[in-house]
Amino acid sequence: MQDIRVLNELVRDKSGFIDPLLTEMRKAVVGQNEMVERLLIGMLTGGHVLLEGVPGLAKTLTVKTLSQCLSVNFQRIQFTPDLLPADILGTQIYNPRDQSFSVKRGPIFANLILADEINRAPAKVQSALLEAMQEKQVTISDETFKLAEPFLVLATQNPIEQEGTYPLPEAQVDRFMLMVRVGYPSKEEELQILNAATGGIINEPQPVVSPEQVMDARKVVTEVHIDDKLKRYIVDIIFATRDPRAHGVGDAAEFIQFGASPRASIYLTMAAKAHAFLRHRGYVIPEDIKAIGLDVLRHRVILTYQAEAESLTSEDIVQRIFDRVDVP
């Protein structure tokens, strides 16, 4: 095992770009610190992020600002009910001059993809993203193309109960490392937004991080130390979503239809490491796991009809599990 002091020094060195990046992002984005941090965790782990919130909460602005600060190839895809898979992936074009086909690549061939209002498109289009998200590759006709690294899908959606939306397939939702609920700004933050929007103040973010720095940081994040006791704690949390009674959360058993998969254990560990990295720390503590746990698990715990009847949400159940499972 690498010496913790050496690891701390390495993390402090490789995470030096985080503070300038946050400073640059704050030029355009007021507040929403939790959303910004979750996007950075996705960036540091290669895990895709789903942002959910009502319109007007700066979801799109935040993703666009991140792309400007990273100096990477950015594409925004506006999802609509008439969108086709080829509009995302690309298609083959016939050239009558030499009677041959050539591939026209779609917007998915970028480093940072903003899938805006992803739940406005039907399931066939949403599923077109699955191969790209999971395998980091795209198949057009009989050709397979590797996607350039870093590659990250940041999707936004309005709450499902709004008219004109389609629930995302469970298989696709599970591919998102984090599902972040975006809330309203505070009064002070809204006043800053108001002054900036109506006062002609334009603060254009500048590139401060290179793609190479991101890839180097990803390697260091994987080396962040996590004690075996904390790994066991993560496994206990995940198993408590599957068998609540055996883990001291018996009163949640009747509300959980399906628990989290092993992918949740992997993502929770990776996200906790990135959370520690953002704090320039080379080791994970329980607070890292608790801080990010809700975003990793809220879309992976499927509730029963009884839970819905009693107005319980997946957040309520996951929070109950974190409150009951013993911390090492």
N, C-alpha and C positions, 0 to 999 in steps of 0.2 A: 504493500500500500504506500502511495506517495505521502511524504511528510506533509502534515497539515500546514505548517508554516510556509513551506515552499509553494504549496498549492494556493495559499492565500495571496502570496506575492504574485504568482502567475495570474490569478483572477483579477487582482487590483490593476495589474498591467494591461490585461486584455479587455477589461471592462471600462477603461479610461474614456472611451468614446460615448458612454451612456449619458453622462451628465451634459456634455455639449449637445448631444442629440435631443435630449429632453428640453433643453433651453431653446433650441431652434424650433422644435415643434410647438412650444408655447407661444411663439410669435403669431401663429395662426389659430391655434386651438386653445380656447379658454376653459379651464377646469377639465372635467372628464379624465382625471388622473388614473382612475382604475382602468378605464377603457384603453388608454394609451399604454399602460403597463402590460395589460394582457396582450396587446398587439406586439409589444417587444418580446414577450415570452414566446409567442408564436414565431417571431422572427429568429430567436435564439435557438429554437428547437426544431424548426421546420414543420411545426404543427399548425394546421389550418384553424382559423378562428371564425366563429359565427357570431355576429353582433345583432341583437334583437332590441328593437325599441321603436317608438312612434316616430313619424317623420319630424325632421327639424332639430335633431339632437346632435348634429355634427358627425354622424357616423361616416358618411362619405368624405367629408372634409378631412377627418382625422387620417383615414387611409391614404388619401391623396397627399396629404402633408408628409406622412411617413415615407412615401415613395420619393418625394422631392428631396427629403433629407438624406436618403440612402443612395441617391444617384444610381437607380436601377431602372430597367425597362418596365414601364407601368402600363397596364391596360384596364380600362373600365368596361364592363359588359353590363348593359342595362337589360335585365330580364323582363320579358313581356310574354303574354299568353301566346303570341304567334311566333315566338323564337324557335328556331330549328337547331338540332345538334350541330349541323354543318356550320351554322353561324358562329359557333364557339370553337370547334375543333379545326375547321377548314374543310376543303373539298378538292376534288380533282377537276381540272379545267382542260377541255379538249381544244387542241390547237389544230385547225383544219389545214394549215399550211404544210406541216410535216406529218399530219395524221398521228399525233402523239398526245399523251396526257401528261400534264404537269400538276404538281400539288400546290395549291394556294393555301398557305398556312393561316389559321384563324387567330383571334386575339389571345387564345390560351398560351401561345408561344411568347410568354413574357416572364419576367422574374416575379412581379407582384401583380396579382389579379384581384380586381375589385368586382365581385359578383353582386351587383347592386340589386336589391329587392329580389333575392334569389327565389323566394316563394311566390313570385308572380308568374313563373313559368311552369308548365306541366311536368310531370315526373320524368318523361322521356328526355327532356332537356336537362333537368337536374342530374339525371343519371349519367349524362354525357361527361360530367365532370369527374365521375368516380375513378376511372382509370388514371386520369391525370393526377388526382389528389393522392391516390394510394401508391401507384407505381411510378409516378413522375415521368410518365410517357404517354404518347397519344398515337392511336392507330387510325390512319386514313386509308380506306380501301385495304390493300394488303401490305402497306408500309407502316412500320413503327418508328416513331421519332422520339428520342430522348429530350426531355425538357431541361433547359439550362438552369443551373443552380446559382444563387438561391432561388427556389420556387415556392411561392406561398399564395394560398387562396384565402382572401379575407372577404367573407360574405356578409351582407346585411339583409335583414328581413323585418317586415312589420309584423306586429303580433298576429298570430294565426286567426284570431276571431274577426279580423277586419275583412270586409267583403272583397272578393276578387283575388284571394290567395289560395295556394295549394300547400297542404302539409308536406314537409320534406320526407322522403322515404327514410325509414329507420336506418337502413344500411348506409345511407349518405350522411345522416346526422352523426352516426358513430365515427365517421372519418374526421370530424372536426374535433381537434384536441380540446378546444374551449368553446363554451357557449356563454357569451357575456350579455347580461341584461343591462341596457344603457338607460340611466335615469335622467331626470331633469336637473339642470344646474341649480346652484344655490342663488339667493337673491343678489349677493355681491357679484357672483360670476355672470349672472344675466345682465347686470348693470354694465359690466365690462364688455360683454358681447354687444349690448345696445350702443355703447359709445363707439366701439370699433366699427360697427356696421353702418351707423348713421353719421359718423364724423369724418368719413373719407380716409380713415387710417388703413393703409395697406402695408402689411409686413410680410414680404415674400420670403418663405423659408429657403435657406441655401443648403446645398449638399455638404454634409459634414462627415459622412461615413461611406467608405467604399465597400463594394460587394466582398472584396477580399477580407476586410476586417470582420464582416459578418460571418464568413465561413470559418475564419480563425477562431472567432468567439464560440461558434457552435461546437468546435472540437474541444475547447476548454470546458464548456458547460457539461459535456459528457463526463469529464474528469472530476467534476465537483463531488466531494465525498459525501456519502450518505451512509450512516451507521446501519448495521444489520438490524438493530432494534427498531429503527425507523422504517426500514423495509418491511419488517414484520407488522408494524403499525399500519402501514399502507394496505397490506394484504388483509389485515383484520377489518379495516374500513370497507374494502371492496366485498369481502365475504359477508359482512353485516348487511349489505344490500341484498344478498342472495338468501341468507338464512338469519334473519334478525333475532329469532328466539335464542339461537346458540351463542349470540354475541351481546346479550343483555338489552336488546331493543325489541322485546317481544310485542310491545304495543304498536309496533310499526308493521308487523307481519301481515296483517289483513289488508294493508294499504299498498303493498308492493306486489305487482304482478310479475315483473322481470327485474332482476338485479343487473349490476354492471358487469361487463365482460372483462377478460384479461387485458384487453386494450386499455381499459381504464387504469389498471395498475401501472402499466408502462407509462401512460400519459401523465398520471399523477406524479410519478417519480421524476420524469423529465421536467415537468412544469415546476416542481419544487426546487430542482437544481437551478433552473433558469431564474426563479424567484430569488434564490440566494445570490446568484451571479449579479443580478441587478443591484443588489446591496453590497457589492464588492466583497462577497464572502465566499470562501472556498469550501464550505461545508453546509449541509442542510440541518435546520433545526425544526422542531415540531410546528412552530408558527408558520414556516414556509408551506407546509402541507395543509394546514388549516386555512391559510389565507387564500390558496388557489383551489382548494378541494371542491367548493361549490360550483365553480365554473367548469371543472372537469366532469362532475357527476350529474349536474341538474338535467342534462339531456340523455342520460344513460339509465336512469332509474324510471321504469315504466310503472305507472300507478294503476290500481284497480278502479272499477266504477264506484266502489264504496268511498275511496279517497276523494274522488270528484264530487260525490254526493255530499261529503262533509267539508267541501271547499278547501281541501288540503292540496298543496302543490308539492312538486318534487323537491323544491328548496326546503320546505318544512320537514320532509322526511329525512333528507340528507343532513340537515342541521341537527336533527334529533340524533342521528347516528354519530355525528362528530361529538355531540355533547355526552353521549353514553359510553363510547368506546374509550378504554383507558389509554392515556398517553404514556409512553415509556419514559 
